[in-house]
Amino acid sequence: MRSSTVRTAAVRLPKRFPVGTRFVIEGRGGRVRLRYLEFPDGRQIVLPAEAGSRTRPRRLRRTAGRK
């Protein structure tokens, strides 16, 4: 069986997954190193290891009257 791995930030995930799909989290020392989806046919979609790597940093909102 041949497995393929997709490593791209532009992957659109399906709304539904086939039966047997696994969500795998690998880590060490309390830190997540690798997250991926593994489909029953062996394909893998690598997901960002940390939330910060998949979202843009938020801007701090300044409130009126604060300097």
N, C-alpha and C positions, 0 to 999 in steps of 0.2 A: 504494500500500500504506500502510495506516495503522499507526503503531506506538504502543503504549501503554507507559507506564512505571509500575511499581509501586514506591512509596517507603514502605514500612512495616516496622517492626521485627517485626511479628507474622506475617510471611509464612512459611508452611511450605513448604520445598523438597521436591520429589518425590524419591523414592529413585532413580529412573532418569530420564534426560533424553532427548529425541528426538535422532536423528542430526542433526548440524548445529548443535547448541546451542554457543554460544561463551561462555567466561569471559573477560571483558575487564577489564584493570587499567590505569587511567590514572594517571600521576604526573608529577612534575617535581622535579628536584633531589634524587632519592632518596626522596621522600615519596609515598606512595600518596594520591591525591586522590579517586579514584572507582573502585569495583568493581561490576560488574554481570554478570548472565547475560543473554545475548541469544538468544532462541529463533528457530528458522527462520522463524516467521510474523511476526517483527518485534517481538514483545513483549519488554520488558526488566524484570528484577527487580533493583533497586538493592540492593547489599549494603553493610554498614558498611565504611567505608574503613580503619578500624584495629580490631585485635582488642579493644582496650580499650573501644570504644564498643558492643560487642555482649555483653560479659560484665560481671558485677558485680565490683567490686574485691574482692580477697581480704582477709580479715582476717588479721592477723599472729597466729601461734600463740605463746603464751607458754609457755615450758617451765618445769617445776616447779623452784623454787630460784633462778630469775633474777628480779631486781627491777629 
